[in-house]
Amino acid sequence: MVRPSGRLRKRVRQMFGRVDPAPVDLAPLIARLDAIEHTTAEVVQVVHQRQPEPLPEPQGLVAIQEALAALEKQVNRAGREQLRTSSLIDAEMEQAREALDLMRAIETRRQTEMNALREQQQATVTAARLEVIRALLPAIDGLDEALRSGQHLLDQPVTQQPRNLWSRLFGPPTRPQEVEPLREGMEAWLAGLHFVRKRLLDVLAAEGVQPMDGAGQRFDPQWHIAQQIVPATEQLPPGTIAAMLRQGYRLGDRVLRHAEVAVTHDEMAGGLRPT
């Protein structure tokens, strides 16, 4: 390091020599100047040691700026492409949702129509079955009447009466040996009628149709129609069904045909008692 203390001392002597030509002791001042100069030199050396690295050349800085601008353009272009793609995806998703809603509406309407058609078919089948069932009821009534008549005939006692020629040729038999074969035939015929009646009732039962309760039951206007009034007895108190005049039938809780019955009443009260 070059120390310019000599120039400073010379400059000091020149200044003091012009002002006061008398001899002056400059040693303390020169020593002080040397110390200041030494300190200044150290500060300059420290500043040179801590100086930052040189900045890049202007040409390299321009290249970096151009690269950043190109990258920014690419980023903006990618953002626009992403926005356009997102818009297309949103539009397609909206169309897919609309198509799905339309398909659901169509499926709901189709299911509703199928349910209505199924109910209509079920109602048609049920109505047809009821018509068939109602058509069978008169046949069962005929069987019931035939069974009652046959049983009544069998219950009649055989009487021995004198017979003339006409009655012998065309009248009914009156002697026991003549009646017994007829009774056996009548019983066999009634058994056949019972079998046919049971088969018909089994067919009705398969469809859920049941005959209503008969004699001995309490009269219920929901199920029964009173066609005859008979006096009450100890066994049949007032308001009791004494006889079933025509059988009634029901399908679950639904009346297919009301039962026509004979009902007991209290003669003292002059009418039926409430059930």
C-alpha positions as CSV (number, residue, x, y, z in Angstrom):
1,M,0.0,0.0,0.0
2,V,1.4,3.5,-1.0
3,R,1.4,6.0,1.8
4,P,1.0,9.6,0.7
5,S,2.3,11.0,4.0
6,G,5.2,12.8,2.3
7,R,2.9,14.9,0.1
8,L,0.8,15.8,3.1
9,R,3.8,16.9,5.1
10,K,5.1,19.0,2.2
11,R,1.7,20.6,1.7
12,V,1.5,21.4,5.5
13,R,5.0,23.0,5.4
14,Q,4.0,25.1,2.4
15,M,0.9,26.4,4.1
16,F,2.5,27.3,7.4
17,G,5.6,28.7,5.6
18,R,3.5,31.3,3.8
19,V,1.6,32.3,6.9
20,D,4.3,32.4,9.4
21,P,7.9,32.2,8.3
22,A,9.0,31.5,11.8
23,P,10.0,28.0,12.5
24,V,7.0,25.8,13.9
25,D,7.1,22.3,15.4
26,L,5.0,20.3,12.9
27,A,5.8,16.8,14.3
28,P,2.6,16.4,16.3
29,L,0.4,17.5,13.4
30,I,2.2,15.3,10.9
31,A,1.9,12.3,13.2
32,R,-1.8,13.0,13.5
33,L,-2.1,13.2,9.7
34,D,-0.3,9.9,9.3
35,A,-2.7,8.2,11.6
36,I,-5.7,9.6,9.6
37,E,-4.2,8.5,6.4
38,H,-3.5,5.0,7.8
39,T,-7.1,4.6,8.9
40,T,-8.5,5.8,5.6
41,A,-6.3,3.3,3.7
42,E,-7.7,0.5,5.9
43,V,-11.3,1.6,5.3
44,V,-10.7,1.6,1.5
45,Q,-9.2,-1.9,1.7
46,V,-12.2,-3.2,3.6
47,V,-14.6,-1.7,1.1
48,H,-12.8,-3.3,-1.8
49,Q,-12.9,-6.7,-0.1
50,R,-16.7,-6.5,0.4
51,Q,-17.6,-5.2,-3.1
52,P,-20.5,-7.4,-4.6
53,E,-20.0,-9.6,-7.6
54,P,-20.3,-7.7,-10.9
55,L,-23.8,-7.6,-12.5
56,P,-24.5,-9.6,-15.6
57,E,-23.8,-8.1,-18.9
58,P,-26.7,-6.2,-20.5
59,Q,-26.9,-8.7,-23.3
60,G,-27.5,-11.6,-21.0
61,L,-30.2,-9.7,-19.1
62,V,-32.1,-9.0,-22.3
63,A,-32.0,-12.8,-23.1
64,I,-33.4,-13.6,-19.7
65,Q,-36.2,-11.0,-20.1
66,E,-37.1,-12.4,-23.5
67,A,-37.2,-16.0,-22.1
68,L,-39.4,-14.8,-19.2
69,A,-41.8,-13.0,-21.7
70,A,-42.0,-16.2,-23.9
71,L,-42.7,-18.3,-20.7
72,E,-45.4,-15.8,-19.7
73,K,-47.0,-16.1,-23.1
74,Q,-46.9,-19.9,-22.9
75,V,-48.5,-19.8,-19.4
76,N,-51.2,-17.4,-20.6
77,R,-51.9,-19.6,-23.7
78,A,-52.0,-22.7,-21.4
79,G,-54.4,-20.9,-19.1
80,R,-56.7,-20.0,-22.0
81,E,-56.6,-23.6,-23.3
82,Q,-57.4,-24.9,-19.8
83,L,-60.3,-22.4,-19.5
84,R,-61.6,-23.4,-22.9
85,T,-61.3,-27.1,-22.0
86,S,-63.0,-26.5,-18.7
87,S,-65.9,-24.8,-20.5
88,L,-66.3,-27.7,-22.9
89,I,-66.2,-30.2,-20.0
90,D,-68.8,-28.2,-18.1
91,A,-71.0,-28.0,-21.2
92,E,-70.7,-31.8,-21.8
93,M,-71.4,-32.5,-18.1
94,E,-74.5,-30.3,-18.3
95,Q,-75.7,-32.2,-21.5
96,A,-75.0,-35.5,-19.7
97,R,-77.0,-34.4,-16.7
98,E,-79.9,-33.3,-18.9
99,A,-79.8,-36.6,-20.8
100,L,-79.8,-38.5,-17.5
101,D,-82.7,-36.5,-16.2
102,L,-84.6,-37.1,-19.4
103,M,-83.9,-40.9,-19.2
104,R,-85.1,-40.9,-15.5
105,A,-88.3,-39.1,-16.5
106,I,-88.9,-41.5,-19.3
107,E,-88.2,-44.5,-17.0
108,T,-90.5,-43.1,-14.3
109,R,-93.3,-42.5,-16.9
110,R,-92.8,-46.0,-18.3
111,Q,-92.9,-47.5,-14.8
112,T,-96.1,-45.6,-14.1
113,E,-97.7,-46.8,-17.3
114,M,-96.6,-50.4,-16.6
115,N,-98.1,-50.2,-13.1
116,A,-101.3,-48.8,-14.4
117,L,-101.5,-51.5,-17.2
118,R,-100.7,-54.2,-14.6
119,E,-103.4,-52.9,-12.3
120,Q,-105.8,-52.8,-15.2
121,Q,-105.0,-56.3,-16.2
122,Q,-105.3,-57.5,-12.6
123,A,-108.7,-55.8,-12.4
124,T,-109.8,-57.4,-15.6
125,V,-108.7,-60.8,-14.5
126,T,-110.4,-60.3,-11.1
127,A,-113.6,-59.2,-12.8
128,A,-113.5,-62.2,-15.1
129,R,-113.0,-64.6,-12.2
130,L,-115.9,-63.0,-10.3
131,E,-118.1,-63.5,-13.3
132,V,-117.2,-67.1,-13.5
133,I,-117.7,-67.5,-9.7
134,R,-121.1,-65.8,-9.9
135,A,-122.0,-68.1,-12.7
136,L,-121.2,-71.1,-10.6
137,L,-123.4,-70.0,-7.6
138,P,-126.8,-70.8,-9.3
139,A,-125.4,-74.3,-10.1
140,I,-124.5,-74.8,-6.4
141,D,-128.0,-73.5,-5.5
142,G,-129.5,-76.2,-7.7
143,L,-127.4,-78.9,-6.1
144,D,-128.4,-77.6,-2.6
145,E,-132.1,-77.7,-3.6
146,A,-131.8,-81.2,-5.0
147,L,-130.0,-82.4,-1.9
148,R,-132.7,-80.9,0.3
149,S,-135.5,-82.5,-1.8
150,G,-133.8,-85.8,-1.9
151,Q,-133.1,-85.8,1.8
152,H,-136.7,-84.8,2.5
153,L,-137.9,-87.7,0.4
154,L,-135.7,-90.1,2.2
155,D,-136.9,-88.9,5.6
156,Q,-140.6,-89.7,4.7
157,P,-141.9,-92.8,6.4
158,V,-143.1,-95.7,4.3
159,T,-146.8,-96.5,4.8
160,Q,-148.5,-99.7,3.9
161,Q,-151.7,-98.8,1.9
162,P,-154.1,-101.0,0.0
163,R,-153.4,-100.9,-3.7
164,N,-155.7,-101.3,-6.6
165,L,-154.8,-102.3,-10.1
166,W,-154.0,-98.8,-11.3
167,S,-151.8,-98.1,-8.3
168,R,-150.1,-101.4,-8.7
169,L,-149.3,-100.6,-12.4
170,F,-148.4,-96.9,-12.2
171,G,-148.3,-95.8,-8.5
172,P,-145.3,-95.6,-6.3
173,P,-144.2,-98.6,-4.3
174,T,-145.6,-98.8,-0.8
175,R,-144.3,-102.0,0.6
176,P,-140.8,-102.0,2.3
177,Q,-139.4,-104.7,0.0
178,E,-140.2,-102.4,-2.9
179,V,-139.0,-99.2,-1.3
180,E,-135.6,-100.4,-0.1
181,P,-133.9,-100.6,-3.5
182,L,-135.3,-97.1,-4.3
183,R,-133.9,-95.7,-1.1
184,E,-130.5,-97.2,-1.8
185,G,-130.5,-95.6,-5.3
186,M,-131.6,-92.3,-3.8
187,E,-128.8,-92.4,-1.2
188,A,-126.2,-93.1,-3.9
189,W,-127.6,-90.3,-6.0
190,L,-127.4,-87.9,-3.1
191,A,-123.9,-89.0,-2.3
192,G,-122.9,-88.1,-5.9
193,L,-124.6,-84.7,-5.6
194,H,-122.6,-84.1,-2.4
195,F,-119.4,-85.0,-4.2
196,V,-120.1,-82.6,-7.1
197,R,-121.1,-79.8,-4.6
198,K,-117.8,-80.4,-2.7
199,R,-115.8,-80.2,-5.9
200,L,-117.4,-76.9,-6.8
201,L,-116.8,-75.5,-3.3
202,D,-113.2,-76.5,-3.6
203,V,-112.9,-74.6,-6.8
204,L,-114.4,-71.5,-5.2
205,A,-112.1,-71.9,-2.1
206,A,-109.1,-71.9,-4.4
207,E,-110.2,-68.5,-5.5
208,G,-110.7,-67.3,-1.9
209,V,-114.5,-67.7,-1.9
210,Q,-116.1,-69.0,1.3
211,P,-119.7,-69.8,2.1
212,M,-121.2,-67.8,5.0
213,D,-122.1,-69.2,8.3
214,G,-125.6,-70.6,8.6
215,A,-128.1,-71.6,11.3
216,G,-127.3,-70.8,14.9
217,Q,-125.2,-67.7,14.1
218,R,-126.2,-64.2,15.1
219,F,-127.9,-62.1,12.4
220,D,-125.6,-59.5,10.8
221,P,-127.1,-57.2,8.2
222,Q,-123.6,-56.8,6.7
223,W,-123.8,-60.4,5.6
224,H,-127.4,-61.5,5.9
225,I,-130.8,-60.6,4.5
226,A,-133.8,-61.6,6.6
227,Q,-136.4,-63.2,4.4
228,Q,-138.5,-64.9,7.1
229,I,-139.3,-64.2,10.8
230,V,-139.8,-67.1,13.1
231,P,-140.5,-67.2,16.9
232,A,-137.5,-67.5,19.2
233,T,-136.9,-70.5,21.3
234,E,-134.7,-71.5,24.2
235,Q,-132.1,-72.9,21.8
236,L,-132.5,-70.0,19.3
237,P,-132.8,-66.6,21.1
238,P,-134.0,-63.5,19.3
239,G,-131.8,-62.3,16.5
240,T,-130.5,-65.7,15.7
241,I,-130.5,-67.3,12.2
242,A,-133.0,-70.2,12.3
243,A,-132.4,-71.5,8.8
244,M,-130.4,-70.6,5.7
245,L,-132.9,-70.1,2.8
246,R,-130.2,-69.4,0.2
247,Q,-126.5,-69.7,0.8
248,G,-124.4,-66.5,0.9
249,Y,-120.8,-66.3,-0.3
250,R,-117.9,-63.8,0.5
251,L,-114.5,-63.1,-0.9
252,G,-112.4,-62.1,2.0
253,D,-114.2,-59.1,3.5
254,R,-116.2,-58.5,0.3
255,V,-119.8,-59.8,-0.1
256,L,-120.3,-61.7,-3.3
257,R,-123.9,-62.6,-2.4
258,H,-125.8,-61.9,0.8
259,A,-127.2,-64.9,2.6
260,E,-131.0,-65.1,2.7
261,V,-132.0,-66.4,6.1
262,A,-134.9,-66.9,8.5
263,V,-134.4,-65.0,11.8
264,T,-135.9,-65.5,15.2
265,H,-137.7,-62.7,17.0
266,D,-139.3,-62.1,20.4
267,E,-143.0,-62.5,20.1
268,M,-143.5,-60.5,23.4
269,A,-141.6,-57.6,22.0
270,G,-143.3,-57.8,18.7
271,G,-140.1,-57.7,16.6
272,L,-136.4,-58.4,16.4
273,R,-134.2,-57.3,19.2
274,P,-131.1,-55.4,18.3
275,T,-128.1,-57.7,18.0
